[in-house]
């Protein structure tokens, strides 16, 4: 019976939802049913989960039956209605935002848990909460309000003393480093194992879904996703009045954009399903199901979400570390920010709310961030102004004006190649869904949020790597 030992994935087959119940089941089966085949063990457990009351007096299985009954009672779905009228919220750049996006935001602002919100000028329709939507909730977190790519973020490294010679002298070396040291695509793993302290975090041992995803997290650290994720070398121009403690002028920079990879997606999909099973909403709002932070599932998601955010940061640190080592350069400053995340933040009235920024940049007073444009337009280094009406937020980029499907049929590779050549930009990878014309005008987006952020400097892409 050497292969009779149960694992978590075996219990997934009989649809056990409680991680605690899974742990108890595995322990009981390994201790008291060690000479029983795996199939027989699963049959016993399936019978228990179908009729837990019949096992309450069993000498070994009563603890599991009690746990499962408690779990079922605690997880009876609750039905909620939307408010008759959405809470008021501020729209920045109304001219740039579609009616569909505003309607989607109206639905989010009608949730009974939502207290305030704002829509950024790069906003466009998403799943549940619009991309560019910000909502503040009371003691609840919306997994789809964070999104599938938990902790998607920007990371900028700034290098001084290199501008006059760097790109001409090291043109081939930069291209080689970009193509050999970065890895893109859904499911893509590293060619070699990369060490980082985040992989030693205790959460990976304590929460079932994280244990299940650890192998993927280990294999994907330092990689990037598909779509609009990128790694770029470019020129930085800092303003005279910048507050970065760096002299005004030009610098070389590495800018990367990606998130928590398969780890974040696995966490998101798991807890979206949990939220939908516990929180029943009208059909148009189903993707906005939430988890109460006082619940076990809410706490597990919160812990897992924060780990995914730290993992996303670690991925960027590995990417930049490898590129710096390949080119023998060292950053004088780094700037980074999440834009798919939820934070506990105190509001002006002193009340703590859960602020979801799905495709929005934190912009509390003095907080730094990066707002990219496209592969052929400037990105902006900014510091927040702490605008209360924006829930201390700003856009996370230029924002799409064309869907991916529409963009693929609207532009040609030859047109893009000509634009790249005219502006002196090297591109590796990228589908036509990422053509610059698929995005809003970053300059117009920035004009609509001049009250939200102070511009510290610009980043102009020169070497761009994306998924093929």
N, C-alpha and C positions, 0 to 999 in steps of 0.2 A: 504493500500500500504506500510505496514511497512517493507517489504522486497524488496522494489523497489530501494533502494540506491545502486548506482554503486560503484564497487571497481576496482582496477587496474587489478585483475585477470579476471574480466568480459570483460574488454576491450581487453585483450589478445586474446579472442575468435574471435574478429573481426579484429585481426592482425594490431593493431595500433602500429607503431614502435617508434614514438616520445614520450618520457616521458613528455615533455612539453605539447604536445597535449592531453595526457591522463589527466594531471592535469587540463587543461582548460575544457576539456569535463566533468569531474566529478563535477567541480565547477558550470558550466552552468546548468547541469542537476539537481543538488541539489537545485539550486536557482530558476530556471524558469520552470522546468518540474517536480516539486516535486509530483504532483498528477498523473503522468504518470507511467505505469507499467515498470518494468525493461526490459521486452521484447520489448516494444514499444520504450523505450529510445535507446536500442541497434539497433533497426531497423532505427531510425532517424539518429544515428551516422554512421551506415553502409552506408546509402544513402549519407551522407555528404562526407565520405571518398572515395566513388566511384565517386562522382561528386561535388567536393568542389566549383567549379566556380558558381554553381547554388545557393549557400548559401552566396555569398559575400554581398548581400544586406539584409540578414535576420537580424532582430533587436537584436537577442540574439546570433545567431550562426556564425555571420560574423567573429568574432575574431578567432574562431576555424578553420574556412575555410581558413583564411589568413595564420594562423600558419601552417596548413597542406600543403598548396600550397608551402610555403617557404621551409618546410622540404623536400618535394618531390624534389624540384628544387636543393636543396643543396646536396641531397643524390643520385643523378644520378650516377650510377656506372662508374668508370673510368677504362679503360683497359690499362695494362702495359705489355711491353715486357721485357724479361731478357737481360742482357748484353751478347754480343757475347762470352766473355771470363770472367770467374769469377775473382774477385779481388784476389790478392795474399794473402795467409794466412799461418801461421806456424802450423805444425802438431807436437805435442809432443808425442812420443811413437808410431810412424807410424807402427811398427811391431805388436802392440797390437790392431790395428784398422782395421775393415773390409772394403773392397772396397765399399760395399753398404753405409756404414757410410760416407766415403769420398765423394762419389757421391752425397749424400744428402747435405753435407756441401758445395760442389761445387755449387749446385743449390741455396743455401742460399746466397753464396757470389756473385751470379750473379744478385741479386736484385738491381734495380737502386738506392735504398736508402742506401745500405750497403757500408761502407767506409773501414772497416778493420775487421779482425776476427782471431780466433785461435781455434784449436781443442785439447782438453785435452787427456791425455793417457788413461783415463777410458771411452772414448767415445764409444757409440754404437748407432745404428739407433733408431730414435724416430718418432714423428709426426711433420712434418715441419722441424724444426731445430733438429739436432741430440742431444741426451743426451750427455753432455760434450762439446757442441758447444758454442762458444762465438762470437757474432757479434755486431759491433758498427754501428749504423744507424744515419742518419741526420734527426733530428726533426720528427721522426716517431717511433711508437712502434708496435711490432708484437705480438699480444696476444698469438699465438702458440709458439713464441720464448721465452715466459715466461713459458708457459705450463699450464696445467689444475690445478695443485696443486701449486697455487701462494704462494710464500714465504715459500715453503718447506725448512726446516732448521735443523741445529744441535744446541743442547743446552747441555753444559757440566757444571755440578756443582762439585766443588772440595772440599773435606773435609779432614782435617788433624787430626793426632793423633788417628786414628782409625784402622790402617792396621793390627797390630799384633793380635788383638782380634776380630775385627768387624765381619767378615764373619763366623767365627766359633761360636762365642757367639750369634750372631743374625741371624743365618741361617734361622730359621723358620720365624722370624719376617720380614726378607727381602722378602722371598717368599710370605708371606701373604700380605705384603704391595704392592708388584708388582701385585698380582692377584686381590686385592680388590680395589686398588686406581687408577688403570689404566683401560681404556676402549678402545677397538680397533674395527675397522670394518667400512665399508661403511654404512653411515646412522646412525651409533651408536650415541645415546644421553647419556648425563650424567644422573645418577640416581637422583642427587640432583643439584639444581641451584648453580653455582659457580659465585661469584661476581668478576668483573674486570673492571677497568676504561674504557677499550676499548669499552665496550658495551654501554657506554654513549656518544660515539662520534657523533657529529652532522651530519656526512656523512650518517649515517643510516637513518636520516630523510630527507636529501636533495636530494638523488639520488634514483630514482624509483627502480632500480634493488636491491639496498641495503635495501630499506624498505621491499621489497618482501622477502629478504633472512634473515632478522633480527631474526625471530623466530628460524630458523635453527642454526644461529650463537650462539644464547643464549643457545640453548639446547646442542650444541656440544662443547662448550668451555672446554678445559681440556681433550679432547679425542684425539685419534690417528687414523690414517687411516689403510688401509690394505697393502698388498704387503711387501715392504721392510721397513716399518715404525716399530720402536721399542722403548722400554725403557729398559735400561740396568744398572745394577750395575757392577762395575769393579774396577780393580787395575790400578792406574796411576803411571807411573814412569817418573819423570821429569829429564831432562838432567842438567848437571853441568852448562852449559852455557845458561840456559833458561832465558828469559827476563820477566817472569811473576811476578817477585818480590816474589817468593816462593823458599824455599830451595830445592836443589836437593834431590831426594829420592822418597819414595813411599807414595801414598795417596789413599783414596777411592774416587770414582767418580760415579755420576749418569749421563748417557748420553742418550739423547732422540733424535729421528729423526721423524718428521712429519711436516705437513703443515697447510693450512688454511681450511681444511675440506670441508663441503658442501658450505660454503660461497665462498671460492676461486673457486671451481668448477663451481658454479652458475655464478659468475662474468666472468670466462673464457669462458664458453659456450655461454653466451649472447654476449660478445664482439667479439668472434671469428666469430659468425654469422653476426654481424654488419660489421666487417672488410671484410668478404667475399662478402657481398652485395655491398660494396662500392669500393672494390679494386679487379678487375678481373685480374687474372694471368693465364699463361699457365697451363695445367692440372697437370704437375709434381710439380708445385710450389704453388698450391691453398692454402695449409695450411700455407703459409707464407704471407698471406694478412695482410696489415698493416693499422694502423690508424694514420693520420696526427695529430701531437700534437697541431696544430692550430685549429683543428676542435672541435666541441662540444663533439662528441663521443670520440675523442682522449683524451680530458681533463677528461671526465667522467671515462674512463678506467684508466687513470693515477691515479686519486684520489682513485678509487675503488681498484686498485692493491696495492697501498700503505696502504690502510686500511686493506686489506687482509694480507699483510705482518706483520702489527702490531698485527693483530688478531692471526696469527700463533705464533708470539712471546708470546702473552698472553696465548695461549694454553699450551706452554711449561712451562711458569711461574706457571700456575695452577698445572700442573703435578708435578713439582719439589716441590712446596709448600705443596701439599698433602702428598708426600712421606716423606719430611722432618718432617712434623708434626707427621706422624705415627711413625717415628723412633727417634724422638727427636734429630735431628742433624741439624747443620747450616753450610752453605757453607762459605768458606773463599775466593772463587773466582768463577766467572762464565765466560764462553767463549761461544759465539754463533755467528752463521752466516747463512744468507740466501743462497740458491743455485738455486732457480727458481724465477728469479726476473729481473727487468730492472732498471738501475740507470742512472741519468744524471751525466756524468763524463767529466772533461776537459782532453784532450789528450796532448801529448808533445808539439804540435804546438799551444796550447792554445784554440783550438776549442772544444766546448761542443758537445758531441755525446751521444746517448742513447745506453748504453751497456747492451745487453741481455746476461745473464748467465743462460742457461738452463742446470741444472746439472753441475754447475761449481762454485767454491768457490772464493769469492773476495780475492785477494792476493796483495793488495797495500803494499808498504813498511811498515813493522811494524804492519800490521793488522792481528789479530789473527783469526784462524779458526780451524775446526775439519774435518779430512778426515777419515771416518770409513773404515774398511775392511769388515769382515763378522762376524758372531756370533762366529767363531772359530779362528779369526785372529786379529791382533792388529789394532787399529785405531790410527791416529796420530794427536797430537796437534801441530799446525804449526803457523808461522808468515810469512807474505808475504815478498818477495824481490822486488816487484814492477817491474816485467819484462815487458817491453813495448811490446815485440813481442808476449806475452801471453795475452795482453790487461789486465795486472794486475790480472791474474786469475790462478787458479790451479784446479785439479780434485776435484770432490765432493765425491769420494769414490773409491772403487776398480773398479767398473763398471762391468756390466754383460758380460759374454762370451757365455752364453747359454740363449736362450729365455725361458720364463716361461713354455711354453708347452714342450719344449725339456727337461728342467730340471726335470719336473715332471715325465718323463719317463726314466730318466737317473740315478736316485738315489732312494734308499729305506729308509724307516723309520728306519729299523734295523741297516743299515749302519750308518745313522746319529746318532742314539742313542749310538752306540759304540764309535764314534768320540767324542761325548759330554762327555761320561763317561771317556774316556782316558784323556781328557783335563780338566776334573773337572768343566764343565760348566752346569748349570741348565737352561733348556729351557721350557718355557710355550708358547704353540701355535706354529705358523709357519707351512706353507705348504712346500712340497718338492721343490717348485719353488724357495724357499729361502735357499736351501741347499748350504753350503759353496762352493761346487764344481761348482756352477752356476756362480761364480764370478771370475774375473781375480785375479792374484797374487798381493796383495797390495804392497808387497815389490818391485816387478818389476815396478809397477805403480809409486811408490815413487822415484825409481831410475831415471825414465824418467822426473821427475820434480824437481830434486835437484837444478836447477837454478831458480826455481819459488818460493820455500818456504824453510824456515829454520825450522828444527824439534826441537820443544820445549820439547816434551815428547810423551809417548805412553799411550794408554788406552787398557787394556786387559779385554774383557768381562768375567764375572763370573756368572751373573744371567741375563737372557734374556727373555723379554716378547714381543710377536708379536701377530698379528691376527691369529686366528685358520684357 
